[in-house]
Amino acid sequence: MGDRGPQVSLVVGETLSGAARRRERLDLNGFATAMPSYLEADYQIVRDCLNRKKFAWEEFVDRFMDLVLHVIDYTAERRRRSLSDDERAELCEAIFRSFRYNDYQLLREFAFHSAVSTYLTVITRRLAVAFLAEE
């Protein structure tokens, strides 16, 4: 059954509903603009993980590994901590395990209102801070 929520008026005579609203963004003048393709591709990777599609998790890790490592490095640097290669790898592995924990709970909580990379940056930073605080 489709989303039959309230209509949003973008410009005179033009409306978007439900799924279309989630795929469209408004520019500064109030006109609908298409979602950048990389956002839709990232959203699809998350959806594929949640739907347990074959190789989706591997694609997720491939897509976001550099981001997670960058956030780990930046967080450690800002906290004036030096991580060994083993500590860095352990933390990265723990963060990706957290994404899969409890049937992808953290990914299920993603509301698709922002970029996946923004959401993962926030989660990764919080997990890295907690890890660094334990030591």
The 8 nearest C-alpha neighbors of each residue, nearest first, counted from 0:
[[1, 2, 3, 17, 18, 4, 16, 19],
 [2, 0, 3, 17, 18, 4, 16, 19],
 [1, 3, 17, 4, 0, 18, 16, 5],
 [4, 2, 1, 17, 5, 16, 6, 0],
 [3, 5, 2, 17, 6, 16, 1, 7],
 [6, 4, 7, 3, 16, 17, 15, 2],
 [5, 7, 16, 15, 14, 8, 4, 17],
 [8, 6, 14, 15, 9, 5, 16, 20],
 [7, 9, 14, 10, 13, 6, 15, 11],
 [10, 8, 13, 14, 29, 30, 7, 31],
 [9, 11, 13, 8, 12, 30, 29, 14],
 [12, 10, 13, 9, 8, 14, 30, 29],
 [11, 13, 10, 14, 8, 9, 15, 7],
 [14, 12, 10, 11, 9, 8, 15, 7],
 [15, 13, 8, 7, 9, 6, 12, 16],
 [16, 14, 20, 7, 19, 6, 8, 17],
 [15, 17, 6, 20, 19, 18, 4, 7],
 [18, 16, 2, 20, 19, 4, 3, 21],
 [17, 19, 21, 20, 16, 22, 2, 1],
 [18, 20, 22, 21, 17, 16, 15, 23],
 [21, 19, 23, 17, 16, 18, 15, 22],
 [20, 22, 18, 19, 23, 17, 24, 112],
 [23, 21, 19, 20, 34, 18, 24, 33],
 [22, 24, 20, 33, 34, 21, 32, 31],
 [25, 23, 32, 31, 34, 33, 26, 22],
 [26, 24, 31, 29, 30, 32, 27, 23],
 [25, 27, 29, 28, 30, 32, 31, 24],
 [28, 26, 29, 25, 30, 31, 24, 32],
 [27, 29, 26, 30, 25, 31, 10, 9],
 [30, 28, 25, 26, 27, 9, 31, 10],
 [31, 29, 25, 26, 28, 9, 32, 10],
 [30, 32, 25, 24, 23, 26, 29, 33],
 [33, 31, 24, 25, 23, 26, 30, 34],
 [32, 34, 23, 35, 24, 31, 22, 36],
 [33, 35, 23, 22, 36, 24, 32, 38],
 [36, 34, 38, 37, 33, 39, 32, 40],
 [35, 37, 39, 38, 40, 34, 33, 41],
 [36, 38, 40, 39, 35, 41, 34, 42],
 [39, 37, 41, 40, 36, 35, 42, 114],
 [38, 40, 42, 36, 41, 37, 43, 35],
 [39, 41, 37, 43, 38, 42, 36, 44],
 [42, 40, 44, 38, 43, 39, 37, 115],
 [41, 43, 39, 45, 40, 44, 38, 46],
 [42, 44, 46, 40, 41, 45, 47, 39],
 [43, 45, 47, 41, 42, 46, 59, 48],
 [44, 46, 48, 42, 43, 47, 49, 41],
 [47, 45, 43, 49, 48, 44, 50, 42],
 [46, 48, 50, 44, 52, 45, 49, 55],
 [49, 47, 51, 55, 45, 50, 46, 56],
 [48, 50, 46, 51, 47, 45, 103, 107],
 [49, 51, 47, 48, 52, 46, 45, 55],
 [52, 50, 48, 49, 47, 53, 55, 56],
 [51, 53, 47, 55, 50, 48, 54, 49],
 [52, 54, 55, 51, 56, 47, 48, 57],
 [53, 55, 57, 56, 58, 52, 51, 48],
 [56, 54, 58, 48, 57, 52, 53, 47],
 [57, 55, 59, 58, 54, 48, 60, 53],
 [56, 58, 60, 54, 59, 55, 61, 62],
 [57, 59, 61, 55, 56, 60, 62, 54],
 [60, 58, 56, 62, 57, 61, 63, 55],
 [61, 59, 57, 63, 64, 62, 58, 56],
 [62, 60, 58, 59, 64, 63, 57, 65],
 [61, 63, 59, 60, 58, 64, 65, 66],
 [62, 64, 66, 60, 65, 61, 59, 67],
 [65, 63, 67, 60, 66, 61, 62, 68],
 [66, 64, 68, 67, 63, 69, 62, 61],
 [65, 67, 69, 63, 64, 68, 70, 120],
 [68, 66, 70, 64, 69, 65, 71, 63],
 [69, 67, 71, 65, 66, 70, 72, 64],
 [68, 70, 66, 72, 71, 67, 65, 73],
 [69, 71, 73, 67, 72, 68, 74, 66],
 [72, 70, 68, 74, 69, 73, 75, 127],
 [73, 71, 69, 75, 70, 74, 76, 68],
 [72, 74, 70, 76, 75, 71, 69, 77],
 [75, 73, 77, 71, 76, 72, 70, 78],
 [76, 74, 80, 78, 72, 73, 77, 79],
 [75, 77, 79, 73, 78, 74, 80, 72],
 [78, 76, 74, 79, 75, 73, 80, 72],
 [79, 77, 75, 76, 80, 74, 131, 128],
 [80, 78, 76, 77, 75, 81, 74, 73],
 [81, 79, 75, 78, 76, 82, 77, 131],
 [80, 82, 75, 83, 79, 76, 72, 78],
 [83, 81, 86, 87, 80, 84, 75, 85],
 [82, 84, 86, 85, 87, 81, 88, 89],
 [83, 85, 87, 86, 88, 82, 89, 81],
 [84, 86, 88, 83, 87, 89, 82, 90],
 [87, 85, 89, 83, 88, 84, 82, 90],
 [86, 88, 84, 90, 85, 89, 82, 83],
 [87, 89, 91, 85, 86, 90, 92, 84],
 [90, 88, 86, 92, 87, 91, 85, 93],
 [89, 91, 93, 87, 92, 88, 86, 94],
 [92, 90, 88, 94, 93, 89, 87, 95],
 [91, 93, 89, 95, 90, 94, 88, 96],
 [94, 92, 96, 90, 91, 95, 89, 97],
 [95, 93, 97, 91, 96, 92, 90, 98],
 [94, 96, 98, 92, 97, 93, 91, 99],
 [97, 95, 93, 99, 94, 98, 100, 92],
 [98, 96, 100, 94, 95, 99, 93, 105],
 [97, 99, 95, 96, 105, 103, 100, 106],
 [100, 98, 103, 96, 97, 102, 101, 95],
 [99, 101, 97, 103, 102, 98, 96, 104],
 [102, 100, 104, 103, 99, 97, 105, 98],
 [101, 103, 104, 100, 99, 49, 107, 98],
 [104, 102, 99, 106, 100, 105, 101, 98],
 [103, 105, 107, 106, 101, 102, 108, 100],
 [106, 104, 108, 107, 98, 103, 109, 97],
 [105, 107, 109, 103, 108, 104, 98, 45],
 [106, 108, 104, 109, 105, 103, 49, 110],
 [109, 107, 105, 106, 110, 104, 103, 111],
 [108, 110, 106, 107, 111, 105, 118, 115],
 [109, 111, 112, 108, 113, 107, 106, 118],
 [112, 110, 113, 109, 42, 114, 115, 21],
 [113, 111, 110, 114, 21, 109, 115, 118],
 [114, 112, 111, 115, 117, 118, 110, 116],
 [113, 115, 117, 116, 38, 118, 112, 111],
 [114, 116, 118, 117, 119, 41, 113, 42],
 [115, 117, 119, 114, 118, 120, 66, 63],
 [118, 116, 120, 114, 115, 119, 121, 113],
 [117, 119, 115, 121, 120, 116, 122, 114],
 [120, 118, 122, 116, 121, 117, 123, 115],
 [121, 119, 117, 123, 118, 122, 116, 124],
 [120, 122, 124, 118, 119, 123, 125, 117],
 [123, 121, 119, 125, 124, 120, 126, 118],
 [122, 124, 120, 126, 125, 121, 119, 127],
 [123, 125, 127, 121, 122, 126, 120, 128],
 [126, 124, 128, 122, 123, 127, 121, 129],
 [125, 127, 129, 123, 128, 124, 130, 122],
 [126, 128, 130, 124, 129, 125, 123, 131],
 [127, 129, 131, 125, 130, 126, 132, 124],
 [130, 128, 132, 126, 127, 131, 125, 133],
 [131, 129, 127, 133, 128, 132, 126, 134],
 [130, 132, 128, 133, 129, 134, 127, 75],
 [131, 133, 129, 130, 134, 128, 127, 78],
 [134, 132, 130, 131, 129, 128, 127, 126],
 [133, 132, 131, 130, 129, 80, 128, 86]]
